[in-house]
Amino acid sequence: MVFYLPESVETATTLDELTPRQIVAELDKYVVGQNRAKRCVAVALRNRMRRQKLTEELAEEILPKNIIMIGPTGIGKTEIARRLAR
C-alpha cells in the first residue's frame, strides 16, 4: 500500500519514506498549535506503516485496528484526522 502527500506528481513522497518530524511539518501547514497531538499522530502513523510491512503472523499479534483521539471539543481532533486522510 502506498500513500502520497499532496505535492506535484513528480515530487510525490511515499508515506513510508517520511519520518514523524516530516509528517508533523506537513501537518503544520494546516493545523495551528496542537504540537503534542500532531507528534503523537505522526508517530502512530509511522508505526502503522512499519507494521504493515511485517509478515502476516507477526502483524496479526501486534497490529492495532484504530487510532483513538480523545479530548475536549474544539481542540483539533477532526482537523488532524481530515489532514491525515488526504
Residue pairs with C-beta under 8 A, 6 or more apart in sequence:
1 52
2 14
2 15
2 16
3 14
3 15
4 12
4 13
4 14
4 15
5 12
5 13
5 15
5 18
5 26
6 86
7 13
15 23
15 45
15 49
16 49
16 53
18 26
18 46
19 46
20 39
20 42
20 43
20 45
20 46
21 42
23 41
23 42
23 45
23 46
24 35
24 38
24 39
24 42
26 83
27 38
27 41
27 42
27 80
27 83
27 84
28 38
30 79
30 83
31 38
31 76
31 79
31 80
31 83
33 76
34 75
34 76
34 80
37 69
37 71
37 75
37 76
37 77
37 80
38 80
41 67
41 69
41 80
41 84
44 67
45 84
48 64
48 67
51 59
51 62
51 63
52 59
52 63
54 62
54 63
69 77
69 80
69 81
70 77
71 77
